[in-house]
Amino acid sequence: MIFRRLEGGTSINYEIRYMLILLTAIMNQTAVPSLKRRINWEAILKNSDFQNIAGLVYLAMLGIEKEMSEDCQLQFYGKYKKELLLREAYEKVEEVIMWQLETHKINALFLSDTSVESLYEKPEMAYIGQIEILVEKKNLPQIYRFMRDMDYEQQEDRLGNGIVYTRVPGIRIVFYDAVPIGNKVIRQQFSGAVRRYQHIENYIYIHRLTKEEEYLYRVGRLVESYLTGMLRIREILDFWQFQKLLDENFHWKAITELVEKVKWQEFVNQVIVLATLWLEDGVRQHYGLALELEEYIISRSRDSEHLDRALLPYEKARLDFYWRDREGEWAMRKREWLFPPREYMFQFFPILGRNPFLLVFCWIIRDIRFLRIVCANRCKKIWMRIYVKMLDMKAKFRERFQKKTEEKTENDIHNINGQETEGEKDDEEDENQK
């Protein structure tokens, strides 16, 4: 299917199509078709790295690498080797963090971890970008302390509400105090104490998701990635592989009803159609909308109002409240963002349909809501720093107190020994006199 689309030509360039051919070949363990046209391997390297599938593309092109330059071969091998080394590093890091959480008696739910390797036939086909952990808010200062002691550096997560810790050679650990999904209905499914989730074997405080909960979380993360312009081929590939492992014991009815309730069913359907179009032959479904989604992903999140309305009609407006790391865009759209047009405001304030003169008051209400979010985030960071400093001061005070107590005890013991020695000398002198 992809080969026929490649020869026919589409709005996406030739190298991208051949990259998808390589992806299909390695996933289905089939031979790569030979093409007469010259391939720009540098472009394939750049795009596959952006889509987090450079390791898969390298495995697929083994045997045909003679057609590319030696420098490009070395770069592909470097990307593949880095993924292997990171995978091994993540496995060790995951064990250490689990041990730390268990030792400090912190209930933690692993939202994403190194278990992604089990989705693929070979572990080296998987890609681990980060480990995501859900904890309770009260435990964040304690986590900050032991992560700092392990030489992790804290960074700001401007697209989410998590706390990111990074360390060489590229380890990325994200702690959340609330599930990182914006939809209120889905968030409600993950509300409650962390300890209510099922335990991981041999652990008391480490928890994991059930298959149904993991399905909802993966769909929610796909939606969030789409809204923030970060959707990648690798995420769709992981979701496709995960869905293939679901058996007849999976509660499809309840999950489908929930997905339909939040109006995500069309988005999920088109993601599945697109994955089928990439990885299987003989697709008989209508895939026009899936091709739009493909172009959205390949073209690095080019805006498409038609695609937004068709896939997520009630979610696109939430982009307005995301932290965006685009200073130039902020400067250009600041006024429009603070004072959007009436048609946009009508989505949140239907009263404007009858009373358009209330637009100014609606602007004020909306901006107050935004300021509340900003102030809450800043207060949260300030509180975190103050609380951690208090913990450090408490620990230092305790160490000094223990040290003084030990010194006092040693002095007392020394004095007692001295008194005993003097008493023995007096007894000896008395005996000598006698």
HUGIKA-V201140 format. One record per residue. OMEGA is omega in whole degrees, 0 to 359 (none if undefined). D_FIRST is the distance of its C-alpha to the first C-alpha in Angstrom with 1 decimal. Layout:
# HUGIKA-V201140
omega = (OMEGA/OMEGA)
d_first = (D_FIRST/D_FIRST)
This chain:
# HUGIKA-V201140
omega = (180/181/179/178/179/182/182/179/177/181/179/190/187/182/179/179/180/175/178/175/177/178/178/182/182/180/180/179/178/181/178/180/179/180/182/183/180/183/174/185/177/178/178/178/182/183/180/177/178/181/179/178/182/179/178/180/178/179/182/186/176/184/177/183/179/181/182/181/181/179/179/176/180/179/177/180/178/178/181/180/179/178/178/181/178/179/178/179/180/179/179/180/180/178/181/181/175/179/179/180/179/180/181/178/179/176/185/177/180/181/175/184/183/178/177/179/182/179/187/181/179/182/183/177/181/178/179/181/180/174/183/185/177/179/176/187/183/183/184/178/179/178/179/183/183/174/177/179/178/175/173/179/181/178/181/176/188/177/181/181/181/175/188/174/182/178/176/16/181/178/182/180/182/176/178/170/173/184/187/177/187/183/186/181/180/178/180/178/181/180/180/182/181/184/180/180/183/184/168/184/179/177/178/186/180/186/179/180/169/180/180/178/178/178/179/181/179/178/179/179/175/179/179/178/178/183/182/179/183/182/184/177/182/180/177/179/178/179/179/179/179/182/179/182/181/183/183/179/180/183/185/186/182/181/180/179/180/179/177/180/180/176/178/188/180/178/179/180/182/174/179/178/180/178/177/179/179/195/181/177/175/179/183/181/174/186/178/179/178/178/174/177/178/180/177/181/184/183/176/169/174/184/178/182/179/179/179/181/182/186/186/186/184/184/186/181/181/177/182/186/179/170/183/181/181/185/179/179/178/181/183/187/184/182/181/182/179/181/182/181/184/181/178/181/181/179/183/182/181/181/180/178/180/183/182/180/179/183/181/180/177/175/181/180/181/181/176/177/179/179/177/179/180/181/179/180/180/177/179/180/180/179/180/181/181/182/179/178/178/177/178/179/179/179/179/179/179/178/179/180/179/180/178/179/179/179/179/179/178/179/179/179/180/179/180/178/179/178/179/180/179/178/179/178/179/179/180/180/178/179/179/178/177/none)
d_first = (0.0/3.8/5.4/5.3/6.4/8.6/10.2/10.7/12.4/13.1/16.2/15.2/16.3/14.7/16.1/14.5/11.0/12.2/13.8/10.8/9.4/13.0/13.0/10.2/12.1/15.4/14.7/13.4/15.9/13.9/14.6/13.4/12.3/15.2/15.2/18.3/18.5/20.8/19.5/21.8/22.0/24.6/22.2/19.7/22.7/24.0/20.9/20.0/23.7/23.7/20.9/22.7/20.1/22.0/23.0/19.5/18.4/21.7/21.1/17.7/19.3/22.3/22.9/21.4/23.8/26.1/24.1/25.3/28.8/31.1/31.6/28.0/27.8/30.8/29.4/26.2/28.5/30.8/28.2/27.2/30.9/31.8/29.3/30.9/34.4/33.7/32.4/35.6/37.7/36.2/37.1/40.7/40.9/39.7/42.5/45.1/44.3/44.3/47.7/49.0/48.0/49.5/52.6/53.2/52.4/49.7/47.4/43.8/40.4/37.5/34.6/32.3/33.3/32.3/31.1/27.6/27.5/27.5/24.0/22.5/23.0/24.9/27.1/26.2/22.7/24.3/25.6/28.9/29.8/32.9/34.9/35.7/38.9/40.7/44.5/47.4/48.9/52.2/50.8/49.2/52.4/52.8/49.2/49.8/52.8/51.2/48.1/50.5/52.4/49.3/48.9/46.0/45.9/45.3/43.0/42.3/39.2/39.0/35.8/37.2/40.4/40.2/42.4/40.6/42.1/40.9/42.1/41.4/39.1/36.7/37.4/36.9/38.5/38.5/41.2/41.0/43.9/41.6/38.0/35.9/34.3/35.8/35.4/38.8/37.6/35.4/38.1/40.6/38.6/39.3/42.8/45.9/47.2/44.9/46.9/45.7/42.3/42.2/43.5/41.7/43.5/46.6/46.8/48.9/47.7/44.0/41.7/38.0/35.7/34.9/31.3/31.7/33.3/30.7/27.9/29.9/30.5/26.9/25.9/29.0/28.2/24.7/26.6/29.2/26.8/25.1/28.6/29.9/27.0/26.3/22.9/20.8/17.5/19.8/21.3/18.2/17.3/20.9/20.8/17.7/19.5/22.7/21.6/20.3/23.9/25.6/27.4/29.4/32.3/30.5/32.2/29.2/31.6/33.7/30.8/28.9/32.2/32.8/29.4/29.9/33.5/32.4/29.7/26.8/24.8/22.5/21.9/21.1/18.8/16.7/16.7/15.4/12.7/11.7/12.0/10.0/7.1/7.9/9.0/7.7/5.5/6.9/7.8/10.7/12.5/13.5/11.9/14.1/16.4/13.9/12.8/16.6/17.0/14.5/16.5/19.6/18.8/17.8/20.6/23.0/24.0/24.7/26.6/25.1/27.6/25.3/22.9/26.1/27.6/24.5/23.7/27.2/29.9/32.7/31.8/31.3/35.1/35.6/34.4/37.9/39.5/37.4/39.0/37.2/37.8/37.8/41.3/40.7/38.8/41.6/44.2/42.4/41.6/44.7/46.5/43.6/42.8/46.4/47.0/43.8/44.0/45.2/41.9/40.4/43.6/43.5/40.7/43.1/46.4/46.2/49.9/49.2/48.2/51.9/53.6/51.8/54.9/54.1/51.2/53.4/54.3/50.6/49.9/52.7/51.5/47.9/49.2/51.6/48.7/46.9/50.1/50.6/47.2/48.2/51.7/50.4/48.1/50.9/53.5/51.2/50.9/54.7/55.5/53.3/55.2/58.6/57.9/56.8/59.9/62.0/60.5/61.1/64.7/65.3/64.1/66.3/69.3/68.8/68.7/71.9/73.6/72.8/74.0/77.2/77.7/77.3/79.7/82.2/81.9/82.4/85.5/87.0/86.5/88.1/91.1/91.6/91.6/94.0/96.3/96.3/97.1/100.0/101.3/101.3/103.2/105.9/106.2/106.8/109.5/111.3/111.4/112.7/115.5/116.5)
